[in-house]
Amino acid sequence: TLGAIRTVRVFGAEDRELDRYAFELDQVSQLKRTMALTAGAFYSTLHLGINLITLVICGYGGLLVSNGELTRGGIAAVVTQVQILERSMARLSVVSAQLVKA
């Protein structure tokens, strides 16, 4: 507030308060940067894992389809369920990130 600014100036602590404010601003900036890097690593790992699972399912499912042990519709259903699971996991990770911010 303006009253607080006047009080700081009267006691000659303006430079000290500016230094303290700059320090706190740097701390918040570092925390935000760390949070962004952590969230990016988490989301990347999550999506990479789900995509690798989908790749393995398609590869193994293709083998089963070629051997006649599984139908094409069956493998399509499994891949669809994995994609639904991926979307659910992504939404949960967004919610958890918002809880961390709060």
C-alpha positions in Angstrom: 0.0 0.0 0.0 1.0 3.6 -0.3 1.2 4.0 3.5 3.7 1.1 3.7 5.8 2.7 1.0 6.0 6.0 2.9 6.9 4.2 6.1 9.8 2.3 4.4 11.1 5.6 2.9 10.9 7.4 6.2 13.1 4.8 7.9 15.5 4.7 5.0 15.0 1.1 4.3 14.0 1.5 0.6 17.2 -0.2 -0.8 17.0 -3.1 1.7 13.3 -3.6 0.8 14.1 -3.5 -2.9 16.8 -6.1 -2.4 14.5 -8.3 -0.4 11.8 -8.0 -3.0 14.3 -8.9 -5.8 15.5 -11.9 -3.8 11.9 -13.2 -3.3 11.1 -12.6 -6.9 14.1 -14.7 -7.9 13.0 -17.5 -5.6 9.5 -17.6 -7.1 11.0 -17.6 -10.6 13.2 -20.6 -9.8 10.3 -22.5 -8.2 8.2 -21.8 -11.3 11.0 -23.0 -13.6 11.5 -26.1 -11.6 7.8 -26.9 -11.6 7.6 -26.4 -15.4 10.6 -28.7 -16.0 9.2 -31.3 -13.7 5.7 -31.2 -15.3 7.2 -31.3 -18.7 9.3 -34.4 -17.8 6.3 -36.1 -16.2 3.9 -35.5 -19.1 6.6 -36.5 -21.7 7.3 -39.7 -19.8 3.6 -40.5 -19.4 2.8 -40.1 -23.1 6.0 -41.9 -24.1 5.0 -44.8 -21.9 1.5 -45.0 -23.2 2.7 -44.8 -26.8 5.2 -47.6 -26.2 2.4 -49.7 -24.7 0.3 -49.0 -27.8 3.2 -49.9 -30.1 3.8 -53.2 -28.2 0.1 -54.0 -28.3 -0.1 -53.3 -32.1 3.0 -55.4 -32.7 2.0 -58.3 -30.6 -1.6 -58.0 -31.8 -0.5 -58.0 -35.4 1.4 -61.2 -34.7 -1.7 -62.8 -33.2 -3.9 -61.6 -36.1 -1.4 -63.0 -38.6 -1.5 -66.4 -36.8 -5.3 -66.3 -36.7 -5.5 -66.2 -32.9 -7.1 -62.7 -32.8 -9.4 -60.8 -35.1 -8.7 -57.3 -36.5 -11.7 -56.0 -34.5 -10.3 -57.4 -31.3 -7.0 -55.6 -31.7 -8.8 -52.4 -32.7 -10.9 -52.7 -29.5 -7.8 -53.2 -27.3 -6.0 -50.2 -28.9 -9.1 -48.0 -28.4 -9.3 -49.0 -24.7 -5.6 -48.1 -24.3 -6.2 -44.7 -25.9 -9.1 -44.1 -23.5 -6.8 -45.0 -20.6 -4.2 -42.5 -22.0 -6.7 -39.7 -22.0 -7.8 -40.5 -18.5 -4.2 -40.6 -17.2 -3.5 -37.2 -18.9 -6.5 -35.6 -17.3 -5.5 -37.0 -13.9 -2.0 -35.6 -14.3 -3.4 -32.1 -15.2 -5.6 -32.2 -12.1 -2.7 -33.2 -9.9 -0.5 -30.4 -11.4 -3.3 -27.9 -10.6 -3.4 -29.2 -7.0 0.3 -28.7 -6.7 0.0 -25.2 -7.9 -2.7 -24.5 -5.3 
